[in-house]
Amino acid sequence: MPSLPVLSGKEVRKAFERAGWEFARQRGSHMILLKKGSIVTLSVPNHKEVARGTMRGLIRAAGMSVEEFLALSH
């Protein structure tokens, strides 16, 4: 399992947007992302550094592999 880099909330959001997720709204420090045809919503914290465990949970909820996410995060 490849290790995840330290990314900011905005960088994580951009990676998910490249995968087809759309920014819906922001409440407090959390950005809500939606994808057409998916019942899942992603709540990405808008922090300077997103914890690796949080990123793994978001990746899993999005139905992606870590490798797919890493390819989109560059």
PDB file with SEQRES, HELIX, SHEET and CRYST1 records, atoms N, CA, C and O in Angstrom:
SEQRES   1 A   74  MET PRO SER LEU PRO VAL LEU SER GLY LYS GLU VAL ARG          
SEQRES   2 A   74  LYS ALA PHE GLU ARG ALA GLY TRP GLU PHE ALA ARG GLN          
SEQRES   3 A   74  ARG GLY SER HIS MET ILE LEU LEU LYS LYS GLY SER ILE          
SEQRES   4 A   74  VAL THR LEU SER VAL PRO ASN HIS LYS GLU VAL ALA ARG          
SEQRES   5 A   74  GLY THR MET ARG GLY LEU ILE ARG ALA ALA GLY MET SER          
SEQRES   6 A   74  VAL GLU GLU PHE LEU ALA LEU SER HIS                          
HELIX    1 AA1 GLY A    9  ARG A   18  1                                  10    
HELIX    2 AA2 ARG A   52  ALA A   61  1                                  10    
HELIX    3 AA3 VAL A   66  LEU A   72  1                                   7    
SHEET    1 AA1 3 GLU A  22  ARG A  27  0                                        
SHEET    2 AA1 3 HIS A  30  LEU A  34 -1                                        
SHEET    3 AA1 3 THR A  41  PRO A  45 -1                                        
CRYST1    1.000    1.000    1.000  90.00  90.00  90.00 P 1           1          
ATOM      1  N   MET A   1       0.849  -1.167   0.000  1.00  0.00           N  
ATOM      2  CA  MET A   1       0.000   0.000   0.000  1.00  0.00           C  
ATOM      3  C   MET A   1       0.898   1.235   0.000  1.00  0.00           C  
ATOM      4  O   MET A   1       1.676   1.419   0.936  1.00  0.00           O  
ATOM      5  N   PRO A   2       0.813   2.078  -1.014  1.00  0.00           N  
ATOM      6  CA  PRO A   2       1.687   3.252  -1.074  1.00  0.00           C  
ATOM      7  C   PRO A   2       1.314   4.277  -0.010  1.00  0.00           C  
ATOM      8  O   PRO A   2       0.153   4.404   0.378  1.00  0.00           O  
ATOM      9  N   SER A   3       2.327   5.002   0.450  1.00  0.00           N  
ATOM     10  CA  SER A   3       2.060   6.016   1.462  1.00  0.00           C  
ATOM     11  C   SER A   3       1.519   7.279   0.794  1.00  0.00           C  
ATOM     12  O   SER A   3       1.864   7.601  -0.343  1.00  0.00           O  
ATOM     13  N   LEU A   4       0.683   7.966   1.516  1.00  0.00           N  
ATOM     14  CA  LEU A   4       0.072   9.195   1.006  1.00  0.00           C  
ATOM     15  C   LEU A   4       0.937  10.391   1.377  1.00  0.00           C  
ATOM     16  O   LEU A   4       1.487  10.436   2.478  1.00  0.00           O  
ATOM     17  N   PRO A   5       1.065  11.352   0.483  1.00  0.00           N  
ATOM     18  CA  PRO A   5       1.803  12.571   0.827  1.00  0.00           C  
ATOM     19  C   PRO A   5       0.950  13.468   1.724  1.00  0.00           C  
ATOM     20  O   PRO A   5      -0.259  13.273   1.842  1.00  0.00           O  
ATOM     21  N   VAL A   6       1.580  14.429   2.340  1.00  0.00           N  
ATOM     22  CA  VAL A   6       0.849  15.411   3.131  1.00  0.00           C  
ATOM     23  C   VAL A   6       0.292  16.446   2.154  1.00  0.00           C  
ATOM     24  O   VAL A   6       1.047  17.128   1.462  1.00  0.00           O  
ATOM     25  N   LEU A   7      -1.030  16.555   2.107  1.00  0.00           N  
ATOM     26  CA  LEU A   7      -1.689  17.485   1.196  1.00  0.00           C  
ATOM     27  C   LEU A   7      -2.607  18.413   1.986  1.00  0.00           C  
ATOM     28  O   LEU A   7      -3.089  18.064   3.063  1.00  0.00           O  
ATOM     29  N   SER A   8      -2.838  19.594   1.434  1.00  0.00           N  
ATOM     30  CA  SER A   8      -3.800  20.516   2.053  1.00  0.00           C  
ATOM     31  C   SER A   8      -5.208  20.126   1.608  1.00  0.00           C  
ATOM     32  O   SER A   8      -5.383  19.334   0.682  1.00  0.00           O  
ATOM     33  N   GLY A   9      -6.191  20.685   2.273  1.00  0.00           N  
ATOM     34  CA  GLY A   9      -7.578  20.408   1.909  1.00  0.00           C  
ATOM     35  C   GLY A   9      -7.884  20.828   0.483  1.00  0.00           C  
ATOM     36  O   GLY A   9      -8.620  20.136  -0.221  1.00  0.00           O  
ATOM     37  N   LYS A  10      -7.325  21.963   0.044  1.00  0.00           N  
ATOM     38  CA  LYS A  10      -7.568  22.433  -1.317  1.00  0.00           C  
ATOM     39  C   LYS A  10      -6.944  21.493  -2.343  1.00  0.00           C  
ATOM     40  O   LYS A  10      -7.523  21.271  -3.407  1.00  0.00           O  
ATOM     41  N   GLU A  11      -5.776  20.940  -2.039  1.00  0.00           N  
ATOM     42  CA  GLU A  11      -5.138  19.987  -2.960  1.00  0.00           C  
ATOM     43  C   GLU A  11      -5.945  18.696  -3.053  1.00  0.00           C  
ATOM     44  O   GLU A  11      -6.084  18.122  -4.134  1.00  0.00           O  
ATOM     45  N   VAL A  12      -6.477  18.241  -1.919  1.00  0.00           N  
ATOM     46  CA  VAL A  12      -7.317  17.034  -1.916  1.00  0.00           C  
ATOM     47  C   VAL A  12      -8.580  17.299  -2.725  1.00  0.00           C  
ATOM     48  O   VAL A  12      -9.004  16.454  -3.514  1.00  0.00           O  
ATOM     49  N   ARG A  13      -9.174  18.459  -2.533  1.00  0.00           N  
ATOM     50  CA  ARG A  13     -10.388  18.822  -3.290  1.00  0.00           C  
ATOM     51  C   ARG A  13     -10.117  18.827  -4.789  1.00  0.00           C  
ATOM     52  O   ARG A  13     -10.923  18.302  -5.558  1.00  0.00           O  
ATOM     53  N   LYS A  14      -9.003  19.407  -5.219  1.00  0.00           N  
ATOM     54  CA  LYS A  14      -8.668  19.456  -6.646  1.00  0.00           C  
ATOM     55  C   LYS A  14      -8.485  18.056  -7.223  1.00  0.00           C  
ATOM     56  O   LYS A  14      -8.889  17.795  -8.356  1.00  0.00           O  
ATOM     57  N   ALA A  15      -7.883  17.159  -6.456  1.00  0.00           N  
ATOM     58  CA  ALA A  15      -7.694  15.786  -6.932  1.00  0.00           C  
ATOM     59  C   ALA A  15      -9.051  15.105  -7.143  1.00  0.00           C  
ATOM     60  O   ALA A  15      -9.251  14.420  -8.146  1.00  0.00           O  
ATOM     61  N   PHE A  16      -9.973  15.291  -6.207  1.00  0.00           N  
ATOM     62  CA  PHE A  16     -11.300  14.692  -6.360  1.00  0.00           C  
ATOM     63  C   PHE A  16     -12.077  15.347  -7.497  1.00  0.00           C  
ATOM     64  O   PHE A  16     -12.850  14.678  -8.182  1.00  0.00           O  
ATOM     65  N   GLU A  17     -11.880  16.646  -7.706  1.00  0.00           N  
ATOM     66  CA  GLU A  17     -12.555  17.311  -8.826  1.00  0.00           C  
ATOM     67  C   GLU A  17     -12.059  16.760 -10.160  1.00  0.00           C  
ATOM     68  O   GLU A  17     -12.834  16.668 -11.112  1.00  0.00           O  
ATOM     69  N   ARG A  18     -10.790  16.396 -10.244  1.00  0.00           N  
ATOM     70  CA  ARG A  18     -10.269  15.774 -11.471  1.00  0.00           C  
ATOM     71  C   ARG A  18     -10.910  14.406 -11.713  1.00  0.00           C  
ATOM     72  O   ARG A  18     -10.957  13.926 -12.846  1.00  0.00           O  
ATOM     73  N   ALA A  19     -11.403  13.784 -10.637  1.00  0.00           N  
ATOM     74  CA  ALA A  19     -12.059  12.477 -10.744  1.00  0.00           C  
ATOM     75  C   ALA A  19     -13.555  12.603 -10.988  1.00  0.00           C  
ATOM     76  O   ALA A  19     -14.262  11.596 -11.021  1.00  0.00           O  
ATOM     77  N   GLY A  20     -14.052  13.837 -11.161  1.00  0.00           N  
ATOM     78  CA  GLY A  20     -15.470  14.014 -11.478  1.00  0.00           C  
ATOM     79  C   GLY A  20     -16.329  14.509 -10.334  1.00  0.00           C  
ATOM     80  O   GLY A  20     -17.529  14.709 -10.523  1.00  0.00           O  
ATOM     81  N   TRP A  21     -15.762  14.717  -9.150  1.00  0.00           N  
ATOM     82  CA  TRP A  21     -16.521  15.234  -8.020  1.00  0.00           C  
ATOM     83  C   TRP A  21     -16.662  16.734  -8.172  1.00  0.00           C  
ATOM     84  O   TRP A  21     -15.779  17.388  -8.728  1.00  0.00           O  
ATOM     85  N   GLU A  22     -17.763  17.287  -7.685  1.00  0.00           N  
ATOM     86  CA  GLU A  22     -18.022  18.717  -7.805  1.00  0.00           C  
ATOM     87  C   GLU A  22     -18.191  19.335  -6.423  1.00  0.00           C  
ATOM     88  O   GLU A  22     -18.815  18.752  -5.536  1.00  0.00           O  
ATOM     89  N   PHE A  23     -17.622  20.526  -6.258  1.00  0.00           N  
ATOM     90  CA  PHE A  23     -17.773  21.278  -5.019  1.00  0.00           C  
ATOM     91  C   PHE A  23     -19.218  21.742  -4.918  1.00  0.00           C  
ATOM     92  O   PHE A  23     -19.714  22.415  -5.822  1.00  0.00           O  
ATOM     93  N   ALA A  24     -19.899  21.393  -3.833  1.00  0.00           N  
ATOM     94  CA  ALA A  24     -21.301  21.763  -3.656  1.00  0.00           C  
ATOM     95  C   ALA A  24     -21.457  22.959  -2.722  1.00  0.00           C  
ATOM     96  O   ALA A  24     -22.175  23.912  -3.024  1.00  0.00           O  
ATOM     97  N   ARG A  25     -20.769  22.893  -1.579  1.00  0.00           N  
ATOM     98  CA  ARG A  25     -20.905  23.958  -0.588  1.00  0.00           C  
ATOM     99  C   ARG A  25     -19.803  23.800   0.455  1.00  0.00           C  
ATOM    100  O   ARG A  25     -19.070  22.811   0.484  1.00  0.00           O  
ATOM    101  N   GLN A  26     -19.719  24.810   1.301  1.00  0.00           N  
ATOM    102  CA  GLN A  26     -18.787  24.737   2.416  1.00  0.00           C  
ATOM    103  C   GLN A  26     -19.508  25.158   3.672  1.00  0.00           C  
ATOM    104  O   GLN A  26     -20.205  26.173   3.692  1.00  0.00           O  
ATOM    105  N   ARG A  27     -19.340  24.378   4.716  1.00  0.00           N  
ATOM    106  CA  ARG A  27     -19.929  24.715   6.008  1.00  0.00           C  
ATOM    107  C   ARG A  27     -18.790  24.688   7.018  1.00  0.00           C  
ATOM    108  O   ARG A  27     -18.222  23.633   7.299  1.00  0.00           O  
ATOM    109  N   GLY A  28     -18.465  25.837   7.552  1.00  0.00           N  
ATOM    110  CA  GLY A  28     -17.337  25.907   8.477  1.00  0.00           C  
ATOM    111  C   GLY A  28     -16.053  25.612   7.725  1.00  0.00           C  
ATOM    112  O   GLY A  28     -15.765  26.227   6.699  1.00  0.00           O  
ATOM    113  N   SER A  29     -15.286  24.667   8.244  1.00  0.00           N  
ATOM    114  CA  SER A  29     -14.016  24.344   7.608  1.00  0.00           C  
ATOM    115  C   SER A  29     -14.097  23.094   6.748  1.00  0.00           C  
ATOM    116  O   SER A  29     -13.060  22.537   6.390  1.00  0.00           O  
ATOM    117  N   HIS A  30     -15.293  22.635   6.406  1.00  0.00           N  
ATOM    118  CA  HIS A  30     -15.437  21.425   5.608  1.00  0.00           C  
ATOM    119  C   HIS A  30     -16.090  21.723   4.260  1.00  0.00           C  
ATOM    120  O   HIS A  30     -17.135  22.368   4.178  1.00  0.00           O  
ATOM    121  N   MET A  31     -15.433  21.227   3.204  1.00  0.00           N  
ATOM    122  CA  MET A  31     -15.950  21.387   1.840  1.00  0.00           C  
ATOM    123  C   MET A  31     -16.713  20.113   1.480  1.00  0.00           C  
ATOM    124  O   MET A  31     -16.203  19.008   1.663  1.00  0.00           O  
ATOM    125  N   ILE A  32     -17.916  20.268   0.976  1.00  0.00           N  
ATOM    126  CA  ILE A  32     -18.765  19.135   0.619  1.00  0.00           C  
ATOM    127  C   ILE A  32     -18.680  18.930  -0.891  1.00  0.00           C  
ATOM    128  O   ILE A  32     -18.918  19.853  -1.670  1.00  0.00           O  
ATOM    129  N   LEU A  33     -18.337  17.703  -1.292  1.00  0.00           N  
ATOM    130  CA  LEU A  33     -18.223  17.351  -2.703  1.00  0.00           C  
ATOM    131  C   LEU A  33     -19.269  16.311  -3.051  1.00  0.00           C  
ATOM    132  O   LEU A  33     -19.514  15.382  -2.282  1.00  0.00           O  
ATOM    133  N   LEU A  34     -19.888  16.471  -4.217  1.00  0.00           N  
ATOM    134  CA  LEU A  34     -20.905  15.550  -4.713  1.00  0.00           C  
ATOM    135  C   LEU A  34     -20.499  15.041  -6.091  1.00  0.00           C  
ATOM    136  O   LEU A  34     -19.750  15.698  -6.814  1.00  0.00           O  
ATOM    137  N   LYS A  35     -21.002  13.870  -6.439  1.00  0.00           N  
ATOM    138  CA  LYS A  35     -20.770  13.317  -7.766  1.00  0.00           C  
ATOM    139  C   LYS A  35     -22.090  12.809  -8.303  1.00  0.00           C  
ATOM    140  O   LYS A  35     -22.816  12.076  -7.632  1.00  0.00           O  
ATOM    141  N   LYS A  36     -22.386  13.212  -9.523  1.00  0.00           N  
ATOM    142  CA  LYS A  36     -23.645  12.799 -10.152  1.00  0.00           C  
ATOM    143  C   LYS A  36     -23.688  11.272 -10.243  1.00  0.00           C  
ATOM    144  O   LYS A  36     -22.723  10.644 -10.679  1.00  0.00           O  
ATOM    145  N   GLY A  37     -24.799  10.685  -9.833  1.00  0.00           N  
ATOM    146  CA  GLY A  37     -24.956   9.239  -9.879  1.00  0.00           C  
ATOM    147  C   GLY A  37     -24.438   8.522  -8.653  1.00  0.00           C  
ATOM    148  O   GLY A  37     -24.527   7.297  -8.574  1.00  0.00           O  
ATOM    149  N   SER A  38     -23.898   9.255  -7.696  1.00  0.00           N  
ATOM    150  CA  SER A  38     -23.369   8.646  -6.477  1.00  0.00           C  
ATOM    151  C   SER A  38     -24.187   9.127  -5.283  1.00  0.00           C  
ATOM    152  O   SER A  38     -24.561  10.297  -5.206  1.00  0.00           O  
ATOM    153  N   ILE A  39     -24.458   8.221  -4.362  1.00  0.00           N  
ATOM    154  CA  ILE A  39     -25.208   8.617  -3.170  1.00  0.00           C  
ATOM    155  C   ILE A  39     -24.273   9.085  -2.062  1.00  0.00           C  
ATOM    156  O   ILE A  39     -24.731   9.528  -1.008  1.00  0.00           O  
ATOM    157  N   VAL A  40     -22.976   8.991  -2.290  1.00  0.00           N  
ATOM    158  CA  VAL A  40     -21.975   9.359  -1.303  1.00  0.00           C  
ATOM    159  C   VAL A  40     -21.667  10.853  -1.397  1.00  0.00           C  
ATOM    160  O   VAL A  40     -21.599  11.406  -2.495  1.00  0.00           O  
ATOM    161  N   THR A  41     -21.483  11.498  -0.265  1.00  0.00           N  
ATOM    162  CA  THR A  41     -20.963  12.862  -0.233  1.00  0.00           C  
ATOM    163  C   THR A  41     -19.624  12.814   0.486  1.00  0.00           C  
ATOM    164  O   THR A  41     -19.451  12.076   1.456  1.00  0.00           O  
ATOM    165  N   LEU A  42     -18.684  13.607   0.001  1.00  0.00           N  
ATOM    166  CA  LEU A  42     -17.370  13.674   0.628  1.00  0.00           C  
ATOM    167  C   LEU A  42     -17.258  14.983   1.397  1.00  0.00           C  
ATOM    168  O   LEU A  42     -17.588  16.047   0.872  1.00  0.00           O  
ATOM    169  N   SER A  43     -16.801  14.910   2.619  1.00  0.00           N  
ATOM    170  CA  SER A  43     -16.601  16.086   3.458  1.00  0.00           C  
ATOM    171  C   SER A  43     -15.099  16.262   3.660  1.00  0.00           C  
ATOM    172  O   SER A  43     -14.492  15.607   4.508  1.00  0.00           O  
ATOM    173  N   VAL A  44     -14.515  17.147   2.877  1.00  0.00           N  
ATOM    174  CA  VAL A  44     -13.066  17.358   2.897  1.00  0.00           C  
ATOM    175  C   VAL A  44     -12.750  18.525   3.825  1.00  0.00           C  
ATOM    176  O   VAL A  44     -13.244  19.632   3.614  1.00  0.00           O  
ATOM    177  N   PRO A  45     -11.923  18.287   4.861  1.00  0.00           N  
ATOM    178  CA  PRO A  45     -11.574  19.391   5.749  1.00  0.00           C  
ATOM    179  C   PRO A  45     -10.662  20.389   5.041  1.00  0.00           C  
ATOM    180  O   PRO A  45      -9.707  19.996   4.370  1.00  0.00           O  
ATOM    181  N   ASN A  46     -10.953  21.655   5.187  1.00  0.00           N  
ATOM    182  CA  ASN A  46     -10.156  22.704   4.555  1.00  0.00           C  
ATOM    183  C   ASN A  46      -9.044  23.117   5.526  1.00  0.00           C  
ATOM    184  O   ASN A  46      -9.046  24.225   6.062  1.00  0.00           O  
ATOM    185  N   HIS A  47      -8.095  22.200   5.737  1.00  0.00           N  
ATOM    186  CA  HIS A  47      -6.990  22.426   6.654  1.00  0.00           C  
ATOM    187  C   HIS A  47      -5.690  22.537   5.879  1.00  0.00           C  
ATOM    188  O   HIS A  47      -5.623  22.164   4.707  1.00  0.00           O  
ATOM    189  N   LYS A  48      -4.658  23.051   6.533  1.00  0.00           N  
ATOM    190  CA  LYS A  48      -3.342  23.141   5.888  1.00  0.00           C  
ATOM    191  C   LYS A  48      -2.807  21.755   5.581  1.00  0.00           C  
ATOM    192  O   LYS A  48      -2.184  21.541   4.541  1.00  0.00           O  
ATOM    193  N   GLU A  49      -3.046  20.818   6.480  1.00  0.00           N  
ATOM    194  CA  GLU A  49      -2.633  19.427   6.284  1.00  0.00           C  
ATOM    195  C   GLU A  49      -3.793  18.517   6.639  1.00  0.00           C  
ATOM    196  O   GLU A  49      -4.337  18.587   7.741  1.00  0.00           O  
ATOM    197  N   VAL A  50      -4.169  17.658   5.695  1.00  0.00           N  
ATOM    198  CA  VAL A  50      -5.231  16.681   5.943  1.00  0.00           C  
ATOM    199  C   VAL A  50      -4.562  15.400   6.430  1.00  0.00           C  
ATOM    200  O   VAL A  50      -3.609  14.921   5.815  1.00  0.00           O  
ATOM    201  N   ALA A  51      -5.052  14.852   7.524  1.00  0.00           N  
ATOM    202  CA  ALA A  51      -4.481  13.635   8.091  1.00  0.00           C  
ATOM    203  C   ALA A  51      -4.555  12.492   7.079  1.00  0.00           C  
ATOM    204  O   ALA A  51      -5.517  12.381   6.319  1.00  0.00           O  
ATOM    205  N   ARG A  52      -3.535  11.653   7.080  1.00  0.00           N  
ATOM    206  CA  ARG A  52      -3.474  10.553   6.106  1.00  0.00           C  
ATOM    207  C   ARG A  52      -4.639   9.586   6.281  1.00  0.00           C  
ATOM    208  O   ARG A  52      -5.166   9.070   5.295  1.00  0.00           O  
ATOM    209  N   GLY A  53      -5.042   9.336   7.513  1.00  0.00           N  
ATOM    210  CA  GLY A  53      -6.174   8.448   7.758  1.00  0.00           C  
ATOM    211  C   GLY A  53      -7.471   9.028   7.213  1.00  0.00           C  
ATOM    212  O   GLY A  53      -8.316   8.299   6.694  1.00  0.00           O  
ATOM    213  N   THR A  54      -7.623  10.334   7.332  1.00  0.00           N  
ATOM    214  CA  THR A  54      -8.803  11.012   6.784  1.00  0.00           C  
ATOM    215  C   THR A  54      -8.814  10.889   5.267  1.00  0.00           C  
ATOM    216  O   THR A  54      -9.853  10.621   4.664  1.00  0.00           O  
ATOM    217  N   MET A  55      -7.632  11.090   4.645  1.00  0.00           N  
ATOM    218  CA  MET A  55      -7.551  10.959   3.181  1.00  0.00           C  
ATOM    219  C   MET A  55      -7.891   9.544   2.736  1.00  0.00           C  
ATOM    220  O   MET A  55      -8.613   9.359   1.757  1.00  0.00           O  
ATOM    221  N   ARG A  56      -7.379   8.548   3.444  1.00  0.00           N  
ATOM    222  CA  ARG A  56      -7.683   7.154   3.084  1.00  0.00           C  
ATOM    223  C   ARG A  56      -9.178   6.879   3.179  1.00  0.00           C  
ATOM    224  O   ARG A  56      -9.738   6.185   2.330  1.00  0.00           O  
ATOM    225  N   GLY A  57      -9.826   7.421   4.206  1.00  0.00           N  
ATOM    226  CA  GLY A  57     -11.264   7.253   4.354  1.00  0.00           C  
ATOM    227  C   GLY A  57     -12.032   7.905   3.217  1.00  0.00           C  
ATOM    228  O   GLY A  57     -13.003   7.341   2.713  1.00  0.00           O  
ATOM    229  N   LEU A  58     -11.595   9.097   2.811  1.00  0.00           N  
ATOM    230  CA  LEU A  58     -12.248   9.784   1.693  1.00  0.00           C  
ATOM    231  C   LEU A  58     -12.053   9.015   0.394  1.00  0.00           C  
ATOM    232  O   LEU A  58     -12.982   8.889  -0.404  1.00  0.00           O  
ATOM    233  N   ILE A  59     -10.847   8.503   0.185  1.00  0.00           N  
ATOM    234  CA  ILE A  59     -10.545   7.737  -1.031  1.00  0.00           C  
ATOM    235  C   ILE A  59     -11.412   6.480  -1.076  1.00  0.00           C  
ATOM    236  O   ILE A  59     -11.963   6.134  -2.121  1.00  0.00           O  
ATOM    237  N   ARG A  60     -11.528   5.806   0.055  1.00  0.00           N  
ATOM    238  CA  ARG A  60     -12.343   4.588   0.134  1.00  0.00           C  
ATOM    239  C   ARG A  60     -13.815   4.906  -0.121  1.00  0.00           C  
ATOM    240  O   ARG A  60     -14.495   4.181  -0.846  1.00  0.00           O  
ATOM    241  N   ALA A  61     -14.304   5.997   0.480  1.00  0.00           N  
ATOM    242  CA  ALA A  61     -15.704   6.390   0.293  1.00  0.00           C  
ATOM    243  C   ALA A  61     -15.994   6.754  -1.158  1.00  0.00           C  
ATOM    244  O   ALA A  61     -17.103   6.542  -1.648  1.00  0.00           O  
ATOM    245  N   ALA A  62     -14.985   7.307  -1.846  1.00  0.00           N  
ATOM    246  CA  ALA A  62     -15.159   7.694  -3.248  1.00  0.00           C  
ATOM    247  C   ALA A  62     -15.076   6.492  -4.183  1.00  0.00           C  
ATOM    248  O   ALA A  62     -15.340   6.621  -5.378  1.00  0.00           O  
ATOM    249  N   GLY A  63     -14.714   5.330  -3.657  1.00  0.00           N  
ATOM    250  CA  GLY A  63     -14.616   4.129  -4.486  1.00  0.00           C  
ATOM    251  C   GLY A  63     -13.366   4.110  -5.345  1.00  0.00           C  
ATOM    252  O   GLY A  63     -13.354   3.509  -6.419  1.00  0.00           O  
ATOM    253  N   MET A  64     -12.321   4.761  -4.878  1.00  0.00           N  
ATOM    254  CA  MET A  64     -11.073   4.835  -5.631  1.00  0.00           C  
ATOM    255  C   MET A  64      -9.996   4.041  -4.904  1.00  0.00           C  
ATOM    256  O   MET A  64     -10.138   3.698  -3.730  1.00  0.00           O  
ATOM    257  N   SER A  65      -8.926   3.759  -5.619  1.00  0.00           N  
ATOM    258  CA  SER A  65      -7.752   3.173  -4.981  1.00  0.00           C  
ATOM    259  C   SER A  65      -6.776   4.300  -4.664  1.00  0.00           C  
ATOM    260  O   SER A  65      -6.869   5.391  -5.225  1.00  0.00           O  
ATOM    261  N   VAL A  66      -5.848   4.028  -3.767  1.00  0.00           N  
ATOM    262  CA  VAL A  66      -4.848   5.031  -3.408  1.00  0.00           C  
ATOM    263  C   VAL A  66      -4.025   5.405  -4.640  1.00  0.00           C  
ATOM    264  O   VAL A  66      -3.666   6.568  -4.821  1.00  0.00           O  
ATOM    265  N   GLU A  67      -3.728   4.421  -5.483  1.00  0.00           N  
ATOM    266  CA  GLU A  67      -2.944   4.678  -6.696  1.00  0.00           C  
ATOM    267  C   GLU A  67      -3.678   5.635  -7.636  1.00  0.00           C  
ATOM    268  O   GLU A  67      -3.068   6.538  -8.208  1.00  0.00           O  
ATOM    269  N   GLU A  68      -4.994   5.433  -7.794  1.00  0.00           N  
ATOM    270  CA  GLU A  68      -5.792   6.328  -8.641  1.00  0.00           C  
ATOM    271  C   GLU A  68      -5.775   7.746  -8.087  1.00  0.00           C  
ATOM    272  O   GLU A  68      -5.645   8.714  -8.837  1.00  0.00           O  
ATOM    273  N   PHE A  69      -5.908   7.863  -6.763  1.00  0.00           N  
ATOM    274  CA  PHE A  69      -5.894   9.194  -6.140  1.00  0.00           C  
ATOM    275  C   PHE A  69      -4.548   9.870  -6.322  1.00  0.00           C  
ATOM    276  O   PHE A  69      -4.482  11.060  -6.630  1.00  0.00           O  
ATOM    277  N   LEU A  70      -3.469   9.108  -6.133  1.00  0.00           N  
ATOM    278  CA  LEU A  70      -2.132   9.684  -6.291  1.00  0.00           C  
ATOM    279  C   LEU A  70      -1.897  10.170  -7.709  1.00  0.00           C  
ATOM    280  O   LEU A  70      -1.243  11.193  -7.912  1.00  0.00           O  
ATOM    281  N   ALA A  71      -2.418   9.455  -8.687  1.00  0.00           N  
ATOM    282  CA  ALA A  71      -2.265   9.882 -10.088  1.00  0.00           C  
ATOM    283  C   ALA A  71      -2.992  11.197 -10.337  1.00  0.00           C  
ATOM    284  O   ALA A  71      -2.555  11.999 -11.162  1.00  0.00           O  
ATOM    285  N   LEU A  72      -4.092  11.422  -9.637  1.00  0.00           N  
ATOM    286  CA  LEU A  72      -4.875  12.648  -9.817  1.00  0.00           C  
ATOM    287  C   LEU A  72      -4.367  13.812  -8.976  1.00  0.00           C  
ATOM    288  O   LEU A  72      -4.701  14.966  -9.244  1.00  0.00           O  
ATOM    289  N   SER A  73      -3.561  13.512  -7.959  1.00  0.00           N  
ATOM    290  CA  SER A  73      -3.127  14.567  -7.043  1.00  0.00           C  
ATOM    291  C   SER A  73      -1.929  15.348  -7.540  1.00  0.00           C  
ATOM    292  O   SER A  73      -1.522  16.318  -6.901  1.00  0.00           O  
ATOM    293  N   HIS A  74      -1.355  14.952  -8.660  1.00  0.00           N  
ATOM    294  CA  HIS A  74      -0.167  15.657  -9.171  1.00  0.00           C  
ATOM    295  C   HIS A  74      -0.536  16.702 -10.167  1.00  0.00           C  
ATOM    296  O   HIS A  74       0.339  17.388 -10.695  1.00  0.00           O  
TER     297      HIS A  74                                                      
END                                                                             
